[in-house]
């Protein structure tokens, strides 16, 4: 099974009205490092799919984003977790084929990892765009209300609501480690 994760608002605290533009602005959300340590036992692949409009707006370079992600991945590995690959969309326009909820980043993941079966995958995100991305591909969707706490269930795009990534990880059946 494959786990697709959004970044801002799921892995790290989202900056309201702004962007994470350097490593010292990045803050892991509570419990995320512990959650990723648990999740890697449940999933064959764990990938991040993240809209990074700040690049298209000229606020951050691809190299700057890679630096942030390099530090993030080091921290995750040091805490027993893993991310197999990070896909990002730098485009500004909402109709870009790579920008969620469009499925371009998932197509790239499928090219890199042909064994991905979207019908057996889970998308965890904090926006309805993330949930629509998952729905567009036939994935199960898990909503974390970090930035949209007022979304009510039942909702046609949301299969499960968890308060955090750790809450989601804790909801999975335990596995032998």
Protein Blocks (a to p, Z undefined) as FASTA:
>chain_A
ZZdddfehplpccdehiacfbfklpccdehklmmmmmmmmmpmbdcdddddfklmnopac
fklmmmmmmmmmmmmmmnopacfbdcddfbfblklfklcfbfklmmmmmmmmmmbcfklc
ccddfbfklmmmmmmnopacdddfkllmmbccddfkbmbdcfbfklmmmmpccddZZ
